[in-house]
Amino acid sequence: MTAPQPKLFAFYGRVSTEDNQDPESSRSWQLTRATTLIQPHGGRIVTEYFDVGQSRSLPWQRRTQANQLLAALRNPRRGFSAVVVGEPHRAFYGNQFGLTVPLFAHYGVELWVPEIGGPIDPENEAHELVMSVFGGMSKGERNRIKLRVRTAMTAQTLLEGRYLGGRPPYGYTLRDLGPHPNPAKAADGKRLRGLTPDQETAPIVRQIFAEFLAGIGLFAIAEGLTANHVPCPSAHDRARNPHRSGIAWSKSAVRVILTNPRYTGRQVWNKQRTDEVLLDVDDVAMGHTGVMRWNTRDKWVVSKEITHEPLIDDATFEQVQAILQRRGRGTGGQHVRQRTRNPYVFRGMIYCAACDRRMQGQYNHGDAYYRCRFPQEYALANQVPHPRNVYLREDALTDPLDTWLASAFTPHRIEQAITALADAQPLNLSPAPATAAQTIINECDAKLERYRAALDAGADPAVVTGWIAQTQTERARAEADLDANAGNRPRRMSRAEIRDLVTALGDIAAALRDADPADKAEVYRQLGLRLTYHPQTQTVHAEADLSAHRGPMGCVRGGT
């Protein structure tokens, strides 16, 4: 008589920075709870999925390990028949349980939860109610954590003037103030930091304030600093600004320095906030994403006392703010999000060839233009060859572009266009991780065949079952890696797929000719259009990402 087969489980757990716990200790604790639940039922965990640093507010599809678990559910050879979670209020947030459990039911995989005492029954109202309560508790706990953190940071800034992190402003550097006041953090070796004047850049800040009060404008100040070979903030601190060019001082950099109250010696916090907005308004289940927005000045938290050495006094700072307010460029309190009143067909698609920056939309006398004012944003003293102003009129580009796009998809050229699309695609080269994962899967399949043959030959079932479980676990991990790589690997489209895509676009010439500007802009975006304007020759280089087909250089009207 053969021994009963053990029930094979996958384990899922989660911990993030908002939980303020050590990931390894949290994993061990959740894994112990899960193991304690399933062992009396003859269960054994054969694979683990544990998300570290993933917020509980993210739906399962947007968590790294949880998404891999969902992908494994779709595989009939997944290597486990049930999933056990370590702690439900870490795994599910809000209504996530109601959006996730139908997937388990669809693929016939049980979901075990310690608080339920076993598997969840999707038809059991009590189970549904309990899990809904845990989702609400999880959401409430996260809100309480956010409130406590914000309250503590407000008090630390207002009463203690503590430096709360982030990059130091230009003109300052960080200094060590001793062990962290929190005993737990001090035991981990954390140190308290504070701002101290930087010997190289602090005089530049004082110079900027003095020159502005002397009547020198923002652009002139930027010109003078660049001409005197003074590194701009991003050039001075390249480690924190690798995404910026650092070629010269800009007006915006000077303005940021003139409006920063930290130079008066006081600590400032809460100038910006993070709002959670829907990632996709058409699919609420995808959850929210964080968006940084400015707070009004009355919501800034400013320390009552001077906490670090000031670079300018309060009177100087207020005098500068008064001048900027009269010019309409001060901190003013409210940062209004500007919304365009006019449609721009090529918004975000036109680049200036001289500087490779996106050109901005602007309406003049009722006509849409695109402009690049590189020298107005970056000092002329940087010696970058660039016209002072670059303008391109929208209607000068629309007709030639539509003609070019439509000509590629006319009936007598459609097959040629499809061939060009197919030939321009990259080769299907499997990356090394995917190849290695497939090799492991093939080896595991061969092992499983040998183990089954051993069972048929009369080998000890207990020993062979252990081998099978271990091999199935290894195979499940390899399949998860293969699925993860498959999502990132480019795939060549077949001619049939390309023809279906082109057919779905319809009569491009008629659609573009009669389309509303907003709809026309959407067509261009779907085509992956990128336009590069060469001001010297007044030509536009058109590139559609869908086909990788470079358009001809076409002359357009509009001066430089």
Long-range contacts (C-beta under 8 A, 24 or more apart in sequence): 2-461, 3-461, 3-462, 3-465, 4-42, 5-465, 6-42, 6-43, 6-44, 6-465, 6-469, 7-38, 7-41, 7-42, 7-43, 7-44, 7-81, 7-82, 8-43, 8-44, 8-46, 8-79, 8-80, 8-81, 8-82, 8-469, 8-472, 9-34, 9-38, 9-43, 9-44, 9-45, 9-46, 9-80, 9-81, 9-82, 9-83, 9-84, 9-112, 10-45, 10-46, 10-47, 10-48, 10-49, 10-69, 10-72, 10-78, 10-80, 10-82, 10-83, 10-84, 10-476, 11-45, 11-47, 11-48, 11-49, 11-50, 11-83, 11-84, 11-85, 11-86, 12-48, 12-49, 12-50, 12-65, 12-66, 12-69, 12-83, 12-84, 12-85, 12-86, 12-91, 13-48, 13-49, 13-50, 13-51, 13-85, 13-86, 13-87, 13-90, 13-91, 14-50, 14-51, 14-52, 14-54, 14-56, 14-63, 14-65, 14-66, 14-90, 14-91, 15-50, 15-51, 15-52, 15-90, 16-51, 16-52, 16-53, 16-54, 16-55, 16-56, 17-53, 18-55, 18-56, 18-142, 18-145, 19-90, 23-52, 23-53, 27-86, 29-86, 30-85, 30-86, 30-87, 30-90, 31-86, 33-86, 33-87, 33-114, 34-84, 34-85, 34-86, 34-112, 34-114, 36-114, 37-84, 37-112, 37-114, 37-117, 37-118, 38-82, 38-84, 38-112, 41-118, 43-82, 43-84, 43-112, 44-469, 45-84, 46-79, 46-80, 46-469, 46-470, 46-472, 46-473, 46-476, 47-72, 47-79, 47-80, 47-473, 47-476, 47-477, 55-142, 56-89, 56-90, 56-91, 56-93, 56-138, 56-142, 57-93, 57-94, 57-139, 57-142, 57-276, 57-287, 57-288, 58-287, 59-96, 59-99, 59-100, 59-285, 59-286, 59-287, 60-96, 60-100, 61-286, 62-286, 62-287, 66-91, 68-480, 68-483, 68-484, 70-103, 71-480, 71-483, 71-484, 72-476, 72-479, 72-480, 72-483, 73-103, 73-104, 73-107, 73-109, 74-107, 75-476, 75-479, 77-475, 77-479, 78-109, 78-476, 78-479, 79-472, 79-473, 79-475, 79-476, 80-109, 80-472, 80-476, 81-109, 81-110, 82-109, 82-110, 82-111, 82-112, 82-119, 83-109, 83-110, 83-111, 83-112, 84-111, 84-112, 84-113, 84-114, 85-111, 85-112, 85-113, 85-114, 86-114, 87-114, 88-113, 88-114, 88-115, 88-131, 88-134, 88-138, 89-134, 89-135, 89-137, 89-138, 89-141, 90-138, 92-131, 92-134, 92-135, 92-138, 93-135, 93-138, 93-139, 93-142, 94-135, 94-136, 94-138, 94-139, 95-132, 95-135, 96-135, 97-131, 97-132, 97-134, 97-135, 98-128, 98-132, 98-135, 99-285, 101-131, 153-269, 153-270, 153-301, 154-269, 154-270, 154-301, 157-267, 157-268, 157-269, 157-270, 157-301, 157-302, 157-303, 158-301, 158-302, 158-303, 158-304, 159-303, 159-304, 160-303, 160-307, 161-266, 161-267, 161-303, 161-304, 161-305, 161-306, 161-307, 161-308, 162-192, 162-267, 162-307, 163-192, 163-193, 163-194, 163-195, 163-267, 163-307, 163-308, 164-267, 164-269, 165-193, 167-237, 167-240, 168-195, 169-195, 169-257, 169-260, 169-262, 169-263, 170-201, 170-204, 170-205, 170-233, 170-236, 170-237, 170-253, 170-257, 171-197, 171-198, 171-201, 171-202, 171-204, 171-205, 171-257, 171-263, 171-311, 172-196, 172-197, 172-198, 172-201, 172-202, 172-262, 172-308, 173-197, 173-198, 194-307, 194-308, 195-262, 195-307, 195-308, 195-309, 196-308, 196-309, 197-309, 197-311, 200-236, 201-236, 202-311, 204-230, 205-257, 205-263, 205-311, 205-312, 206-311, 206-312, 208-254, 208-257, 208-258, 209-258, 209-263, 209-312, 209-316, 209-317, 209-320, 212-254, 212-258, 212-320, 212-323, 213-316, 213-319, 213-320, 213-323, 218-251, 218-254, 218-255, 218-258, 219-251, 219-376, 219-379, 221-249, 221-254, 222-248, 222-249, 222-250, 222-251, 222-253, 222-254, 222-378, 222-379, 223-249, 223-379, 223-380, 223-381, 225-249, 225-379, 226-379, 226-381, 226-382, 227-379, 227-381, 247-378, 247-382, 247-384, 248-378, 248-379, 248-381, 248-382, 248-384, 249-378, 249-379, 250-377, 250-378, 250-379, 251-376, 251-377, 252-377, 255-324, 255-329, 258-320, 258-324, 259-321, 259-324, 259-330, 259-331, 261-300, 261-302, 261-317, 263-310, 263-311, 263-312, 263-317, 264-306, 264-310, 264-312, 264-313, 264-314, 264-317, 265-306, 265-307, 265-308, 265-309, 265-310, 265-311, 266-302, 266-303, 266-305, 266-306, 266-307, 267-302, 267-303, 267-307, 267-308, 268-300, 268-301, 268-302, 268-303, 269-300, 269-301, 270-295, 270-299, 270-300, 270-301, 271-295, 271-300, 293-335, 293-337, 294-334, 294-335, 296-333, 296-334, 297-331, 297-332, 297-333, 297-334, 298-333, 342-368, 343-368, 343-517, 343-518, 343-521, 344-368, 344-370, 344-394, 344-521, 345-394, 345-398, 345-517, 345-520, 345-521, 345-524, 346-370, 346-394, 346-397, 346-521, 346-524, 346-529, 346-531, 347-521, 349-524, 349-525, 349-529, 349-530, 349-531, 350-392, 350-531, 350-532, 350-533, 350-540, 351-530, 351-531, 351-532, 351-533, 352-390, 352-532, 352-533, 352-535, 353-532, 353-533, 353-534, 353-535, 353-541, 354-385, 354-386, 354-387, 354-390, 354-535, 355-384, 355-386, 359-390, 359-392, 359-533, 367-393, 367-394, 367-395, 368-393, 368-394, 368-395, 369-393, 369-394, 369-558, 370-394, 370-533, 387-535, 387-560, 389-560, 390-533, 390-535, 390-560, 391-558, 391-559, 391-560, 392-533, 392-540, 392-556, 392-558, 393-556, 393-557, 393-558, 396-556, 396-557, 396-558, 397-531, 397-540, 397-556, 400-540, 400-554, 400-556, 401-531, 401-540, 401-542, 401-551, 401-554, 402-509, 402-512, 402-513, 404-542, 404-551, 404-552, 404-554, 405-508, 405-509, 405-512, 405-527, 405-544, 406-508, 406-509, 406-512, 408-547, 408-549, 409-502, 409-505, 409-508, 409-509, 410-509, 414-502, 417-502, 417-547, 417-549, 418-495, 418-498, 418-499, 418-502, 419-495, 420-547, 420-549, 421-493, 421-498, 421-502, 421-546, 421-547, 421-548, 421-549, 422-492, 422-493, 422-494, 422-495, 422-498, 424-547, 424-548, 424-549, 425-492, 425-493, 425-548, 426-490, 426-492, 427-492, 428-489, 428-490, 428-491, 428-492, 430-489, 431-485, 431-489, 433-481, 433-485, 434-481, 434-482, 434-485, 434-486, 434-489, 437-478, 437-479, 437-481, 437-482, 437-485, 438-478, 438-482, 440-474, 440-475, 440-478, 441-475, 441-478, 441-479, 441-482, 444-471, 444-472, 444-474, 444-475, 444-478, 445-475, 447-471, 448-472, 448-475, 501-546, 535-560, 536-560
